[in-house]
Amino acid sequence: MSTLKVPAQVPPVAEDCEQLKKAFDGWGTNEGLIISILGHRNAEQRKSIRKTYADTYNQDLLKALEKELTSDFERAVLLWTLDPAERDAYLADEATKRWTSSNLVLAEIACTRSSNQLLQARQAYHARYKKSLEEDVGHHTTGDFRKLLLPLVSAYRYEGEEVNMTLAKSEAKILHEKISNKVYNDDDLIRILATRSRAQINATLNHYKDAFGNDIDQDLEAESKDEYVALLRTTVKCLTRPEHYFAEALRLAINRQGTDEGALSRIVTTRAEVDMQVIKEEYQRRNSVPLERAIAKDTTGDYEKMLLTLLGHEDA
């Protein structure tokens, strides 16, 4: 499901580092060389490159990239080069610092990562910012947003496939009752979404549709302008159909007055090694245009080349 293309024969790490150093030296930066190396290495290989580069040249590769690159291309390369847990910590910190009630990145991270990945992101947050993610979420959010987000970012969900159908039926009824009565901040509603395994939530929401006629998304859509309900919808989508969520988020990032490069870079760099192939298929199914073509139309230069490389585009 990954779109990352790693060569069958990857050069030694020392050679990659030497080539990157050459790309930085001289009169102008060789951006194409940077893309050809980092854009074709997996997370473990990029981690080795960073370590070897620091050991060899006594400089953090990220600092070197910051010095040499600019704008959206710089951000995409830096996000990609970070270890996935560090990257999630960085994105979560950004989300708490510039928080608005419509910022859904925290729910995205909390609900599309595995339990271990979310735990590693929280540990990386500890190490990088010398405080907990929960502390910052609690400090920078209020009311219903805090009530939902704190248990989401604190979750450690069971990841097995076992399902309790009796529980699914009873909790589907609870969800329908609370949503019908517009009690969107109810403790039981939040508990179900924040603690149940993905398999259990899927069973519950399947029964919800069978018993009450609508997807839960449709029932929540009635309050589409309510920002807290938008956060609830994001939570449900990320837990149950992340490829639908990301395809829609990409469409919104591209099809707007002025591309949302922040969202575009975040989604491509975080999903390229995970499920971007499925997201690409979903995007084309919904929009009747390949994602690569949509991105090529809306971006230019080295930024475009980096994104297309991570999408596995043949000519990138």
C-alpha positions as CSV (number, residue, x, y, z in Angstrom):
1,M,0.0,0.0,0.0
2,S,3.1,2.2,0.2
3,T,4.0,4.4,-2.9
4,L,7.6,4.8,-1.8
5,K,10.0,3.3,-4.4
6,V,13.3,2.1,-2.9
7,P,16.0,0.8,-5.3
8,A,16.7,-2.9,-5.3
9,Q,20.3,-2.1,-4.6
10,V,20.6,0.8,-2.2
11,P,24.1,2.4,-2.0
12,P,26.0,2.2,1.3
13,V,24.9,4.8,3.8
14,A,28.3,6.5,3.7
15,E,27.9,7.0,0.0
16,D,24.4,8.5,0.4
17,C,25.9,10.9,3.0
18,E,28.8,11.9,0.7
19,Q,26.4,12.6,-2.1
20,L,24.2,14.7,0.1
21,K,27.2,16.7,1.3
22,K,28.1,17.3,-2.4
23,A,24.5,18.5,-3.0
24,F,25.0,21.2,-0.3
25,D,28.5,22.3,-1.4
26,G,29.4,24.6,-4.2
27,W,27.6,27.6,-5.6
28,G,24.1,26.2,-5.7
29,T,22.2,23.4,-4.0
30,N,21.6,20.3,-6.1
31,E,18.0,19.8,-5.2
32,G,17.5,17.0,-7.7
33,L,20.2,15.0,-6.0
34,I,18.6,15.5,-2.6
35,I,15.3,14.2,-4.0
36,S,16.9,11.3,-5.7
37,I,18.4,10.1,-2.4
38,L,16.0,11.0,0.4
39,G,12.9,10.5,-1.8
40,H,13.8,6.9,-2.4
41,R,14.8,5.7,1.1
42,N,12.5,4.2,3.8
43,A,12.3,5.4,7.4
44,E,15.0,3.1,8.7
45,Q,17.4,4.1,5.9
46,R,16.7,7.8,6.4
47,K,17.4,7.3,10.1
48,S,20.8,5.6,9.3
49,I,21.6,8.5,6.9
50,R,20.9,11.1,9.6
51,K,23.1,9.3,12.1
52,T,26.0,8.6,9.7
53,Y,25.8,12.2,8.4
54,A,26.1,13.6,12.0
55,D,28.9,11.2,12.8
56,T,30.8,12.0,9.6
57,Y,30.3,15.8,9.3
58,N,29.5,16.7,12.9
59,Q,26.3,18.4,11.7
60,D,22.6,17.4,11.9
61,L,21.3,16.6,8.5
62,L,18.1,18.5,9.3
63,K,20.1,21.7,10.0
64,A,21.9,21.3,6.7
65,L,18.6,20.9,4.9
66,E,17.1,23.9,6.7
67,K,20.1,26.0,5.6
68,E,20.0,24.9,1.9
69,L,16.3,24.7,1.1
70,T,13.4,27.1,1.2
71,S,9.6,27.3,1.3
72,D,7.3,24.4,0.7
73,F,10.0,22.2,-0.7
74,E,12.0,22.6,2.5
75,R,9.1,21.7,4.7
76,A,8.2,18.6,2.7
77,V,11.8,17.4,2.8
78,L,12.2,18.1,6.5
79,L,9.0,16.3,7.4
80,W,9.9,13.3,5.2
81,T,13.4,13.1,6.7
82,L,12.2,13.1,10.3
83,D,11.6,9.7,12.0
84,P,7.8,9.0,11.8
85,A,7.4,9.4,15.6
86,E,9.4,12.6,15.6
87,R,7.3,13.9,12.7
88,D,4.1,13.2,14.5
89,A,5.4,15.0,17.6
90,Y,6.4,18.0,15.5
91,L,3.0,18.1,13.7
92,A,1.1,17.7,17.0
93,D,3.2,20.6,18.5
94,E,2.3,22.8,15.6
95,A,-1.4,21.9,16.0
96,T,-1.4,22.9,19.7
97,K,0.6,26.1,19.1
98,R,-1.7,27.5,16.4
99,W,-4.8,25.8,17.7
100,T,-8.2,26.8,16.3
101,S,-11.3,24.8,16.9
102,S,-11.3,23.7,13.2
103,N,-7.8,22.2,13.4
104,L,-8.2,18.5,13.1
105,V,-4.6,17.4,12.9
106,L,-4.5,16.1,16.5
107,A,-7.5,13.8,15.9
108,E,-5.9,12.7,12.6
109,I,-2.7,11.6,14.4
110,A,-4.5,10.1,17.3
111,C,-6.9,8.0,15.2
112,T,-4.9,6.9,12.1
113,R,-1.8,5.6,13.9
114,S,-1.5,2.2,15.6
115,S,-1.4,2.2,19.4
116,N,2.3,1.7,19.4
117,Q,2.9,4.5,16.9
118,L,0.8,6.9,19.0
119,L,2.7,5.9,22.1
120,Q,6.0,6.5,20.2
121,A,4.8,9.9,19.1
122,R,4.0,10.8,22.7
123,Q,7.4,9.6,23.8
124,A,9.0,11.6,21.0
125,Y,7.0,14.6,22.2
126,H,8.3,14.2,25.7
127,A,11.9,14.0,24.4
128,R,11.6,16.9,22.1
129,Y,9.5,19.4,24.1
130,K,10.2,18.3,27.7
131,K,6.5,18.0,28.5
132,S,3.6,15.8,27.6
133,L,1.4,16.0,24.6
134,E,-1.6,15.6,26.9
135,E,-0.4,18.6,28.9
136,D,-0.3,20.8,25.8
137,V,-3.6,19.6,24.5
138,G,-5.2,20.3,27.9
139,H,-3.6,23.7,28.0
140,H,-4.4,24.9,24.5
141,T,-7.9,23.4,24.1
142,T,-11.1,24.1,26.0
143,G,-14.6,22.7,26.6
144,D,-15.8,19.9,24.4
145,F,-12.6,20.0,22.3
146,R,-10.5,19.2,25.3
147,K,-13.0,16.6,26.5
148,L,-12.7,14.6,23.3
149,L,-9.1,15.3,22.3
150,L,-7.5,14.4,25.6
151,P,-8.7,10.7,25.7
152,L,-8.0,10.4,22.0
153,V,-4.3,11.4,22.2
154,S,-4.0,9.3,25.5
155,A,-5.5,6.2,24.0
156,Y,-3.8,2.8,23.7
157,R,-6.4,0.8,21.9
158,Y,-6.6,-3.0,21.6
159,E,-5.7,-3.9,18.1
160,G,-7.1,-7.5,17.8
161,E,-9.9,-8.4,15.5
162,E,-12.2,-9.9,18.2
163,V,-15.7,-8.3,18.3
164,N,-18.4,-8.5,20.9
165,M,-21.6,-8.2,19.0
166,T,-23.8,-7.8,22.1
167,L,-21.7,-4.8,23.0
168,A,-21.7,-3.5,19.4
169,K,-25.5,-3.5,19.4
170,S,-25.9,-1.8,22.8
171,E,-23.3,0.9,22.0
172,A,-24.8,1.5,18.6
173,K,-28.0,2.3,20.5
174,I,-26.2,4.6,22.8
175,L,-24.5,6.5,20.0
176,H,-27.8,6.8,18.1
177,E,-29.6,8.1,21.2
178,K,-27.0,10.7,22.0
179,I,-26.7,11.9,18.3
180,S,-30.5,12.0,17.9
181,N,-30.7,14.2,21.0
182,K,-27.7,16.3,19.8
183,V,-25.8,15.5,23.0
184,Y,-22.5,15.3,21.1
185,N,-20.3,15.8,24.2
186,D,-21.8,12.9,26.1
187,D,-19.4,10.9,28.3
188,D,-20.5,7.6,26.9
189,L,-20.3,8.7,23.3
190,I,-16.7,10.0,23.8
191,R,-15.8,6.8,25.8
192,I,-16.8,4.6,22.9
193,L,-14.9,6.5,20.3
194,A,-11.8,7.0,22.4
195,T,-11.4,3.5,23.9
196,R,-12.8,0.8,21.7
197,S,-10.7,-1.1,19.2
198,R,-11.1,-0.3,15.5
199,A,-12.7,-3.7,14.9
200,Q,-15.2,-3.1,17.7
201,I,-16.0,0.4,16.5
202,N,-16.5,-0.8,13.0
203,A,-18.9,-3.5,14.2
204,T,-20.8,-0.9,16.3
205,L,-21.1,1.5,13.4
206,N,-22.2,-1.3,11.0
207,H,-25.0,-2.2,13.4
208,Y,-25.8,1.5,13.7
209,K,-26.5,1.7,10.0
210,D,-28.4,-1.6,9.9
211,A,-30.6,-0.7,12.9
212,F,-31.2,3.0,12.2
213,G,-30.9,3.4,8.4
214,N,-28.1,6.0,8.2
215,D,-24.3,6.0,8.5
216,I,-23.3,7.8,11.6
217,D,-21.5,10.3,9.3
218,Q,-24.9,11.2,7.7
219,D,-26.5,11.8,11.1
220,L,-23.5,14.0,12.2
221,E,-23.6,15.8,8.8
222,A,-26.8,17.6,9.9
223,E,-24.6,19.8,12.2
224,S,-22.0,20.3,9.5
225,K,-21.2,23.9,10.5
226,D,-20.6,23.0,14.1
227,E,-16.8,22.8,14.6
228,Y,-16.9,20.3,17.4
229,V,-19.2,18.0,15.4
230,A,-16.7,18.3,12.5
231,L,-14.1,17.0,15.0
232,L,-16.3,14.1,15.9
233,R,-16.8,13.3,12.2
234,T,-13.0,13.4,11.6
235,T,-12.6,11.0,14.6
236,V,-15.1,8.5,13.2
237,K,-13.6,8.7,9.6
238,C,-10.0,8.4,10.8
239,L,-10.9,5.3,12.9
240,T,-13.0,3.5,10.4
241,R,-12.1,4.7,6.8
242,P,-8.8,6.6,6.9
243,E,-8.4,6.4,3.1
244,H,-11.7,8.2,2.6
245,Y,-10.7,10.9,5.1
246,F,-7.3,11.5,3.5
247,A,-8.7,11.5,-0.1
248,E,-11.2,14.1,1.0
249,A,-8.5,16.1,2.9
250,L,-6.3,16.1,-0.2
251,R,-9.2,17.3,-2.4
252,L,-9.9,20.1,0.0
253,A,-6.2,21.0,0.1
254,I,-5.9,21.1,-3.7
255,N,-9.4,22.4,-4.8
256,R,-9.4,25.7,-3.0
257,Q,-8.4,29.3,-3.7
258,G,-4.7,28.9,-3.0
259,T,-3.4,25.4,-2.4
260,D,-3.1,24.3,1.3
261,E,0.5,23.2,1.0
262,G,0.7,22.5,4.7
263,A,-2.0,19.8,4.5
264,L,-0.6,18.5,1.2
265,S,2.9,18.0,2.6
266,R,1.6,16.6,5.8
267,I,-0.6,13.9,4.2
268,V,1.9,12.9,1.5
269,T,4.9,12.6,3.9
270,T,2.9,10.8,6.6
271,R,1.1,8.3,4.3
272,A,3.6,7.5,1.5
273,E,5.0,4.6,3.5
274,V,1.7,3.5,4.9
275,D,-1.4,3.5,2.6
276,M,-0.9,6.1,0.0
277,Q,-1.6,3.6,-2.8
278,V,-5.1,3.1,-1.4
279,I,-5.6,6.8,-0.9
280,K,-4.6,7.5,-4.5
281,E,-7.1,4.9,-5.7
282,E,-9.8,6.5,-3.5
283,Y,-8.9,10.0,-4.7
284,Q,-9.2,9.0,-8.4
285,R,-12.5,7.1,-7.7
286,R,-14.0,10.2,-6.1
287,N,-12.6,12.9,-8.4
288,S,-12.1,11.1,-11.7
289,V,-8.5,12.4,-12.0
290,P,-5.2,10.9,-10.8
291,L,-3.8,12.4,-7.6
292,E,-0.5,12.9,-9.3
293,R,-2.1,15.0,-12.1
294,A,-4.0,17.1,-9.6
295,I,-0.8,17.8,-7.6
296,A,1.2,18.5,-10.7
297,K,-1.4,21.1,-11.8
298,D,-1.3,22.9,-8.4
299,T,2.4,22.8,-7.5
300,T,5.7,23.6,-9.3
301,G,9.4,23.0,-9.2
302,D,11.3,21.0,-6.7
303,Y,8.3,20.9,-4.4
304,E,6.2,19.2,-7.1
305,K,9.1,16.8,-7.9
306,M,9.4,15.8,-4.2
307,L,5.7,15.1,-3.8
308,L,5.5,13.1,-7.0
309,T,8.5,11.1,-6.0
310,L,6.9,10.1,-2.8
311,L,3.7,9.2,-4.7
312,G,5.8,6.8,-6.8
313,H,5.3,8.7,-10.0
314,E,7.4,7.1,-12.7
315,D,8.8,10.4,-14.2
316,A,9.6,12.0,-10.8
